[in-house]
């Protein structure tokens, strides 16, 4: 989808999916109100968050490397890599 419709639109779509997943988790009524459906909704929201985060990571790396200055392009792409980000324990 991203190559045909543009990376920016794909990134906006994944961010929207993340927001929907977060809203599902935050706004679900409690177990006492809707019973066993509450954990199912929370699980669905968390799955939506996870899938959108996984898709978003590749799109963000490519998008930032495309809009970065020529000199900073490599460092911008490498700092968003899943294996060598500054927050990752894999590279420390």
C-alpha positions in Angstrom: 0.0 0.0 0.0 2.7 2.4 0.9 4.5 2.4 -2.5 1.3 2.9 -4.4 -0.4 5.5 -2.3 2.6 7.2 -0.7 4.6 6.7 2.5 3.0 9.6 4.3 -0.5 8.3 3.9 0.7 4.9 5.1 2.3 6.4 8.1 -0.9 8.3 8.9 -2.9 5.1 8.6 -0.7 3.2 11.0 -0.8 6.0 13.5 -4.6 6.0 13.2 -4.7 2.3 13.9 -2.5 2.8 16.9 -4.8 5.5 18.2 -7.8 3.2 17.7 -6.1 0.4 19.6 -5.2 2.7 22.4 -8.8 4.0 22.6 -10.1 0.4 22.7 -7.9 -0.3 25.7 -8.6 3.0 27.5 -12.3 3.2 27.0 -13.4 -0.5 27.4 -15.9 -0.9 30.3 -15.0 -3.2 33.1 -15.5 -6.9 33.5 -18.4 -6.3 35.9 -20.2 -4.3 33.2 -19.8 -6.3 30.0 -18.4 -9.6 31.3 -16.0 -11.7 29.3 -16.2 -9.3 26.4 -14.0 -6.8 28.2 -10.8 -8.8 28.1 -11.5 -9.7 24.5 -11.8 -6.0 23.6 -8.5 -5.2 25.5 -6.8 -8.1 23.7 -8.0 -6.8 20.3 -6.8 -3.3 21.2 -3.4 -4.5 22.2 -3.1 -6.7 19.0 -4.0 -3.6 16.9 -1.4 -1.6 18.7 1.3 -4.3 18.2 0.5 -4.8 14.5 0.5 -1.1 13.8 3.8 -0.5 15.7 5.4 -3.3 13.7 4.3 -1.8 10.4 5.1 1.7 11.5 8.7 1.1 12.3 9.7 0.3 8.7 7.7 3.1 7.3 9.1 5.7 9.7 12.7 4.7 8.9 12.2 5.0 5.2 10.2 8.2 5.4 12.7 9.9 7.7 15.6 8.9 5.5 13.8 10.3 2.4 13.2 13.7 4.0 16.5 14.0 5.8 19.4 16.1 4.5 21.9 14.2 2.3 24.6 14.3 5.0 22.3 13.2 7.9 20.4 10.5 5.8 22.4 7.5 7.1 22.3 8.5 10.7 18.6 9.2 10.6 17.8 5.8 9.1 20.2 4.0 11.4 18.8 5.6 14.6 15.3 4.4 13.8 16.5 0.8 13.1 14.8 -1.8 15.4 18.1 -3.4 16.2 20.3 -0.3 16.8 18.1 2.4 18.2 19.3 4.3 21.2 16.7 2.8 23.4 17.4 -0.8 22.3 19.4 -3.0 24.6 20.6 -5.1 21.6 23.3 -2.5 20.7 24.5 -1.5 24.1 
